[in-house]
């Protein structure tokens, strides 16, 4: 079964490097999201695997077939890579009915007529679009068009399905609905999905593994919770999670292999890690997820800056001297502004970054 | 409300100059054309009177008029088909891109912006039987006989004029279709690439549906322009030899400004107008019927 391997893949547009020496292994039946800010090279990566873009250097393998190799001059056309591609704007043929849209690709693959009919019916049932069989794309809503596009893409039973921000044209409610359907579809179709998005929440919710990129370079490639809990650097920590992680500047001094004296928020604390801390600890950034900041009591004294209730949870920003600390409280509370608010930092998942390089050097607790 | 009415008056005042120009130079001549066609006005006689449909009856029973009508159709159809095919072909070529296609893109409009009289003269020169470059090459390659001339027989004269007119008309198609092709979303082209369609299928199912409205409009326009075209024929063949390239517009011109039979020319131009209208309406009806058929399946 297909396993996609990218080796030293580089893509330059003139002098601009879009993807820089990317090495990536996508295992069979994975649901990978390529995540990153716009212009980070995620779409280019996807398009290179699909064959819509030619890499400048490197080698791409899908299953047992080398589909691209710059040194051996191999470049298999997209149609022969046995893949499906879901476009952001769906790219449904406007002059064909829903049925014909789904059947068109199969006809090109020279499937027998009877099999095409069976498969199209099957796909329409799977995506619940039977009633639109004879309609044209312009007569469908965005969500329905999306379903047709998915049906069309899945119909030839591609080994791998690529999706380029497929949900970004839908309204918020529909997007959530389609998200869960896509995840379900991934299980039902038993194939590999590669999905591009700039929405970290979408990436977290869908993926079995997130490939986070920034400025053409791969930052971290791990399951969502690992990316969330153990970000390798400041960029990853900042990009993933909403509201974003608190970053507090600190100075430190080594106390032993696993412990560092930390001076932050006007207090002297001890950072304890379960593993040996490796790196320069004199200048640090301490990363604290908002859910680890407990309001109400504690040895830090802050003042409420703003409260943003969203129903299920409330984001509270607390000013502590020059620093701003964000906290997430479960449930709905509404603090008045400028209220004195003591807080504590309770977690063994506090992250210590080296300030100069931005790299994570430890995970531990503060006391 | 009062404000609205005041604004309305201002609006009419603003369009008044244009309206006057239109009335004097378009509406009045058109109206007079209709009036003239029912009279026997001629510049060679003093006085004229209303003769009803006499002009029309004369013209309809005149075999020379019908010969001109059929020649007009030959001329128009050949021009529309030729310009459309060359235009679409060159648009696709430009769209595919090749070395130097950028320069061609900006130069392709030259034949179109050249005054058609100039085009006519250039082509007359190139096709001239002794010194014309095209005729000369054809003769030296032995493709045509040594006494060959483009302007001796009707069909050859007609094809010479059609060539010139096609050369003049196709860049418009080219540019319009190319512009439309450039606006085809990249997604569609890539989707077709992924579905592994052949180049012909890509044209048939992906590109053509996009450019179809443009092609339709261009065809209508080309039909009208060719049907009315007068200058290239006038310059190149002047309707000759022996009236074998005389189209309706040449005939109208000759009737009015050579024979000074203003009323007959008016009636002829009105017949021309109705023929054109009939063709366009027929095309519209046929297209609508076809659309209804393909939607109803």
Interface residues (C-beta under 8 A of the other chain):
Chain A: X50 X52 X77 X78 X79 X80 X83 X84 X85 X87 X88 X89 X90 X91 X93 X94 X95 X96 X104 X105 X108 X109
Chain B: X185 X187 X188 X190 X191 X193 X194 X195 X196 X197 X201 X205 X206 X209
